[in-house]
């Protein structure tokens, strides 16, 4: 039988360079540039303030039966 030796002994340590890495790195590909799509410009017309004022001044929802019932439930606490 052979003699068992420690792997740390001088005889087993290789003083030769390690072999070349068998895998090569992938070369970076140039970034793909997407063509710039021009987005359409959307122009909105402002609504007249009269329509908005009439909506703000409209208080008919305060007289609605469902609204009054809901407020009554909340006020009971």
N, C-alpha and C positions, 0 to 999 in steps of 0.2 A: 504494500500500500504506500501511497504517496504521503508526504508530510503536509499537514495543513498549515497554511501560513496566513497571517493577517493581511488583509487587503491594503493595509497602511504601510507595509514594509517597502523599502526602497526598490526592491526588485519588481514589484508589480505596478509601481507608479510609472506611467508613460511620460517620458520627457519629450515626446514628439507632439507636434501640433495636432489638434483635433481635426477630424475630416471636415471637408467643406460642407456647409449646410445644403442639403439636396433640394430645397425648395427656394425658388426665387421670389422676390417681392413683385407684386403687380405694379406696373408703372401707372401713375395717376393719369386718368384720362382728362382731357381738357373739358372744362364745364360746358354743358350743353346750354346754349343760349336760345331761349324761346323768342320767336318773333314778337315784337311789341304790337299788340292789337289796340288800335285806337278805339276807345270806348265812346259811344255817342254822347254828346252833351245834351242833357235834358234841361229845358227851361220851363219853369213853372210860373204860371201867372198867379199873382196873389188875389185871393178872393177879396171882394169889397168888405170893408169893416162893418158895413151896415148889416150884413147877414150874420156876422159874429155877434154884434151887439144885440140883435134880436134874439139870438139863442141864449145869451147871458141874461137878458131881461125876462125871458120866458120862465115863469115860475109856476106853470100849470102842473108840473110834477109834484109840487108840494101839496096840491089839493087832490091828488090821486088816492083812491081808497086803499090800495095796497101799500102805498108809502105811509099813509096815516096809521094803518094797522101795525106796520113794522115799527114805527116810532113809538106807538103806544106800548108795544112789547118791550122795547128798550127802556122806556121811562118807568116801567113797573119796578125795577130793581131798587 
